[in-house]
Amino acid sequence: MVYDILIKNGKIVEGNGNPWYWGDVAVKEDKIVSVGLLKGVEAEEIIDAKGLVVVPGFIDAHSHSDSRTLVYREMESTIMQGITTVVAGQCGSTIAPIDPTTREQYEKKLNTGLPEGITLKVTWTTFDEYLKEEEKAGLGANVAHLVGHGAIRTAGMGQDARAPTAKELEKMKELTKEAMKAGAYGISSGLIYPPGIFAKTKELIELAKVAAEYGGIYDTHLRGEGCTLVKSVKEAITIGEKANVPVQISHHKAACKAVWGKSKTTLRLIEKAREKGIDITVDQYPYEAGATGLINLIPPWAHDGGRDKLLERLADTKQREKMRKDIKEGISGWENFAGELGWENVMVSSIKSDKNKKYEGKTMDVIAEEMKEKDAFDALWKLLLEEEGTPGMIIFCMEEGDIKRIMASPYQMVGTDSSSVCIRGPFSHGKPHPRHFGTYPRVLGKYVREENVLRFEEAIRKMTSFPAQRFGILDRGIIRPGMFADIVIIDQDKIMDKATFENPHQYPEGIPYVIVNGKITVDKGKYIKVLAGKTLRKR
């Protein structure tokens, strides 16, 4: 047999945590067909991996690339850090299902979040129709989808700050069932974002039960990662227990000074839950800052009815004063970023208009000074109103002790919490979080090679077979005959992230080759547009 690709002379790290061994890997079409010391074989393409390590393609346990796959299929920043499969649809936010009666309105809102000059025609309402749209052309990486609770709730009852009626809850269950039948890997929630912030635990249990019926997972952005962290972890455990569903805690962290060190408590809670038979794990990115929309600095009540209603309230002086009071004093159970962290730790990361572009990369206290506003509150109102609620933000909130403790936990796997971007063109706008470019190289360079937080083989397991097992993507994540040929070849001595908060648009070092479904997608460190990725459906 003449193979399509032969990788020879490499150190093979299979992805299961076992020590490396010398060997070769042969690929035919989209599968790995032979692994070992292969003598006298022929191949169309030979890659000499002498001095390099051959590992499975990384599986991003927490991706938002589904927001981009229909308009940016290349997924370059994803591929360039060695990710060959993403688990997308996180934090309750997916672009399906959609209420057919509000499709045009939804399309307008969706396009406000896309880069200048990029538009998307919304042709779907159901989850299956959306997946079919994605399947019409290739992708840079494979994409496995969760369905978002936020999308289900909006399609089922709008964005009202109330509990669903019995009829609305039944409709939400049907929407969940349709998505699961279409091939979703589970349901995600974003409990700091509207409309998820309005959902009670009982509602989440009922929808998670539906996902569980189809072998799916409940993946949650907790109701709070700051002062309400421990209570929020307990809620996730309760949902897992009551719905009899596996639980994944998204981007686990202790996200304000008041709870630094509380990862000891949360990891103990997870361990005790597992001892009781509740299946719960976490994912994590290796940075001291998080990122989300600037609009999430606004108190929950102001989001009632959706973004347009929020902007109306922001334009009202009296309601702005109520927002100011609530941010200063806090509201019980609310993740109050500005109040808990301070304006000096809130950095604006993206702005659409040319007028305000100069504020990208600056913190809100500095922006207030440059705007000559009275304080950061007034700067916030102005920026959100002028930009129609679209700016992004980075929030500096974590400390190294918690990051390392969570990373070393047997229950942790790696995720970027990012979408696919680029270093040039329309998808290079703003100053995105460096996790878009450097998550996996940072773990392997900083935390494995330099700081010995993890064994190399264990880190690779957390990036490959562990997320594959967790989400049920069982034909990827291991270097083994019969598996899909998603393979990364790395220089263990050089791999390192280069992206920074000040200058994020930099690809990492030390990843000379990436193979997706048997096609070379990074060759000698250069991205190749082959679009060999697939839409994955859970069966």
N, C-alpha and C positions, 0 to 999 in steps of 0.2 A: 504493500500500500504506500502511496505517496501522500504524505500528510500535507495539510495546508500550511501549518506553522509548527516548527519544532523549536522549543526553548531548551537550550542545552547548557550544561555545566553550572547550573544555579544551585543555591541553597534553597530547598523547598520547605516552606512553612505552610502546612496543610490548612490551617485555620481552626483546628480543634484543640489548640493549646499544647500539643505535643512538641518536643524539640525538633529543630530543623534536621534535614538530611540532604546529602548531595543527590541530584537527580536531574532528569530531563522531563519535559512535558510535551506531549504531541497533541495537536488539535486538528480535527477534521470537521469542516463546515462549522457548526456552532457549538460543538461539544468537545470536551476533553476525552480523548480515546485511549491514551496510555500515559502512565507515569512510572518513572524508574530510571535505571541506567540503560538507556536505549542505544543499542549498537547497530551500525550499518543501516540506519533508516534514512529515507529521503523525504524532503519537504520543499514546497514551493518557496517558503520563507523560513530562514533560520535566524534565530536571535541567540547570540552568544551571551549568556548571563553570568559569565565568569566574574566573580567578585560582587555579584548582586544577589538579591533575595527574591524568590518567586512566591507570591502570596495570592490568595483569592481576591477578586475585586471587592472593594469595601462596600458595605451596605449601610447607607445612611439611615439610621433609625428614626430620624426626625427631620423631615424636609418640607419646605413650602414651595418646591419647584412646580407643583401642579398649577400654581397661579400663572406660570409662564410657558408651560409646554406647548400650548397652541400658538404662541407667538415667538418663542425663542427655543426652537427644537434642538439647537446645538448643545445647550447645557454645558458650555465650555468650562466654567469655574468648577463645576461638579466633577467633570472628567479629569481636569488637570490636577486635582488632589487625590486621584485614585478611586473615586467613587464610581461604581458601575451600576448600582441599583439604589434608588431612593424610595423610602416609605413616605409618601406625601399625603396631604390632606389633614394636616395637624391643627391642633388648637381650635377645633370646632369650625374652621374656616375652609369651605370648599366651594367651588363654583357650580356645583350641582348637589342636590336637586334645586329647581327653581319653580316658583309658583307661575304657571303659564300666564296668569292675568297681569303679572308685573314684569314680564320678560324685558320689555323695552326699557323700563325704568332701571332694571337691574343692569342691563347692558351699558347704559349711560354711566352708572356708578362704577362699574368694573373698569371702564375705559379711563376714568379719572385717575385711577391708580397705576396706569401704564405709562411708560416713558413717552416723552413728546414725539409725535409722529407715528406712534404704534397704536393701532385700534384692533378690536376683536369683535366679530359679529357673533352674537349668541344665537345658536341654531338649535339648542337643546333645552329640555326641561328636566328629563329624568336622568338618573345617574348612568344608566346604560347608554343613553343617547350621547352623553358627554364622553364616555369612554370610547365609543365608536368614532366620535370626532377626533379624538387623540390618535386613534389607530389608523387614521387615513394617511399618515406619513411617518417616517422614522423619527427616532429620538436619539440624543447623545448617549443617554443612559437608560436602563430599564426603570419603569415607574410602577410601583405597587401603591394602590390608593386606599386610604381610609375615607369614610364619609363623615362630614362635619356635622356635629349636633347643631351648630349655629345655622347652617344652611337648612337643615331639616326643620328647625323651629321657625325660621323665617318663612319657609315655604308652607308650613303647616298652620301658622297663626300670626305671622308678621313679627314686628320687633317690639311688641308691647311689653311693658314691665309688669307682668302678672303671670299667674299660673295658667296653663292651658285648660280649656274645658275638656270634659270627657271625650267629646267628639273630636276636638283638635288633637288630643293626645293619641287617639286612635289613628288619625290621619298621619301623625308623626311616626307612629309605629309602622304603618304601611310604607311610608317613604323610606324608613330604615330597612325594611324587608326588601324593597325593590333594589336598593343599593347593594345589599348583601348578596342577593340572587345574581346581580350583575357582575359580582366579583370583587366587591370591597373586602378588605382584610380586617375591617372592624369599624368602630365608630370613635371619633375623637371629640373632645370637649375643650372649650376655652373659657374658663369660668371667671376670668377677669375682663372679658370682652362682651359687649352686647352682641347678640341677645343671651349668650350663655350665662352672663352675670345675673340674669333674672330667673334662672332655672333653680328649682329646689332639688334636693337630693333624691326625693321620690321619683321625680320626672326622669332623672338621669338613670336611675335603677331600671325603670320600665323600658327605656330605649336600649340600655345595655343588655337587657335580657334578650331582646330581639337579635342583637349582634351575636350573642352567645349561642343562640339556636343554630346559627350557621357557622360555628367554629371561629367566630371573630373575637377581637380584642377590644377592650375599652382603654383608650389612650387619652390621658388628661393633662392639660395645662391646669394645674391646681387653682383653687379659688384664691390662694394667696401664697407667695413665696417669701414674704417679709414677716411682719409681726404675727400673721395668722398661719404661719407655715405648719406648725405641728397639728393644729386643728384641721387644716386642709388635707394633710396626709391621712389623717384619721377618716375624713370623709371619703377619700379615694378607696381606702381599705373597706369601708362599709359598703360602698357600691360594688366592689369585687365580691364581697361575701354575699350580699343580698341578691345580686344578679347572677352569681355563680359564673363569673366571667374573668379571664385573665386581665390584669391591670398593668398598664405602662404609665409611669409618671414621667411626664415630659421635662426635659432640661432641668433635672433636679438640682436645686441650689438653696442656699440660705442667703436671701437677697436684701438684707439691710443689717447695719451694725448691731442692732438690738438682738438679732438671732444668729450672729456669727458663732459658730461652734455647735449650733443646734442640729447639724447633720449627724452628730452622734445619736441624738434622740430619734431622728427620722429613720436612720438606718436600723436602729434597734426595733422600732415599730414595724418596719418591713420584715425584719427577721422573725419577729414574734408572729406576725400575720402568716408568714410562710409556714411556720411550725403548726399553725392551726389549719393549714391546707388552703390558704388564700394565695393565689398565684400572682405575685406582684414584683415587678422589676422597674428599672429606671434607665433613662438615657441622659447624656450630659455633653456639653461642649466645653473646651478647656480654656475659658477666658473669664476675666473678672467682671465683665460687663454683659448686660443683656441688651436686647433691642426690640422695639415695637413701634406703634404709631404714636405720635405726639398727642393725638386726640385722647389717648387713654390716661392722660393726666386729669381729665375731667371726671367729676363724681358720677356714680352710676345713674342717679335719677335723671340727669340731663340727657342721657342716651335713650330714654323712653321714646319709642316711635321711630328710631333710626337717625341717621346722620343729618338729614335735612332739618329735622326737628331740633337736633342739638345745635346746629348753626343758628337757627332762629333764637334759641335761648341765649346763645353767646352774644347775639346782637342786642339783647335786652340788658340794660345797665343793672336793674334790680336783681335779675337772675345771676348775672356775673358776680355780684356781691355775695350772693348765697354760695356760689361755687368757691369763691375766695375763702369764705368762712369754713367751708367743709374741707378744703385742702389744708388750711392752717390747723384745724382742730381734729380732722379725721372723722370717719364714719365707721361704726362698728362693722367689722367683717370686710371692709373695702381695702384693696391693695392700693395704697395712697403713695405713689412713687415720689412725687415732689415733696409731700409732707414728711415722708420717712427718710428720704435720701438727701434732700436739699437741692436747690436749683443748680448749684455748682457741679452736681453729678448728673445732670440731664443735658446731653449734647444733641443738637439737631443734626441729623445725618443726611437728610434729603429734602430738597425744596424744588418744586416744579417751576415756579416763575423766575424769570431773569431778575426781576426787581429784588427778590429776597434771597437769591442764590448766595450772596455774600455771607449769609449766616450759617451755611453748612460747615460742620466741623467745630462750631462754637457752642459753649454752654449757655443756658438760658439767662444766667446772671450777667454774662458778658453781652449777650444780645440785647438785654434791657438797657444796658449802658449805651450801646451803640445806637439803639433806636431813640435814646433820650426819653424813654418812658419812665414813669414813676417807680415801677418795680417790675419783677419778672412776671407777675400776674398779668399786668397790662400788656407786656410784650407777648405773652402766651395768647391772650384773647386776639390781639391784632394779627399774629402770625396764622392762627387757625382760621380766622375769618377771611383773610386775604388769600389764603391757599386752600380754602374750602375743605379744611380738615385733613389734608393729604400729607403733611410733613412726617418724616420718620424721625425716630430718636434712638439714641444709645444711652443706657443708664448704667453708671458705674456703681456696683452694689455688692460685690462678693469679695471674699478673701481666700488666700491660697490654702489655708488649712482645710477648709471645707471642700474646696475643689479637689485636693489630693485625696482626702478621706473618701469622698464619693467615688472618685476614679478607681481607687483600690478595692472598692467593694465588689464582692462576687455577683452582685445584682445589677451592676452598671454595664451599659454598652454605650457606644459613641454615636452621637448625632450632631448635625451642624446647626439645626434650627435656622436654615437659610434657604433662599431660592437660588436658582441658577442665574449668574450674571457673567460679565465679560470685562476685559481690561480696555476695550475700545467700543465705539459705536453706541447706539441708544441704550443698551443695557449696562453701560458703565457709568451711569449718572450718579451723582451724589457721593457720599462717603460711607458706603455700607460697612456693616460690622465685618472685621477681618475674618470671622468664621466662614464667610462666603468663599474664601480663597484658601484658608490654611488649617482648618480643624484637624484633619487626620495627620498631616505632616507635623503639626505642633505637638500632638500627643506622642508621636514616635520620636521626634527630635528632642523636645524640651523635657517631657515627663518620663520617657523611657530611657533614651540614651544619656541625657545629662543629669537627670535627677533620680533615676532608678525607682520611680513610683510603681512601675509595673515591669515584669519580664516582657521581653519583646514578643515572644510567642503568645503570652496571655493578652497583650494589647491587640495583636492581630485577631485572636479569637473574639474579643469584644467588638471588633470592627467587621466581622465576617460571619462565622457560623452561629454566634450567639443571636444577633438580630435576625438571621435567617430562620433559626429555630423559633424565635419569639413570635415572628409574624406569620410563620408557616410558609416561607419561601424555600422549600426544602430541596430544590434542584440547583441551588447556588450557595456560595459561602464556604465551599470546601474544594481543595485541589484533589480531585479524585475522578477516575474514569466514569463516564456517564453523566457527569455534571456539565452544566452549561459553561462554556469557555469564557468566563469573566475572570481576568487575570491581571494582576499588577506586578511589575518588576521594579524594585526599589533599590537604591543605594543606602544601606543601613547606616553608613558612616556620615552621609551628607544630608539625608532627608531633614527638611526644616521648613517651617512656614516663613514667609517674608512679609506678608501683609501686616500692616499696623493700623491703629485707629486713625493716625494722621495721614497715612498713605496706604489705603487698603488694596488698591488695584495692582497687586503683585502676585504672580503665581509662585508656588513653592519650588524648592530645589529637591533633587534626589529622586524623581520619578521619571525615568527615561521611557518606560513603556506602559501603556494601558491597553488591554484587549477587552472588547465588549462583544459577547456572542460570537467569538471567533474572528472578529475583525480588529485589526490594529487601529486604535483611535488616538493614541499618543505614540509617536515614533521618534526616538532620540530626543525626547523632551518637547516635541512640537505637536500641537493639536491638529488632527486630520478630521475633516468633516465627512464622516462616513455614515453617521446616523444609524448605527446598528442596534440601538436600544429598542425595547418593546414595551408596550403596555401590558402589565401582568394582571391577570385576573385570578382571584382565589377560587379554587375548585374543591 
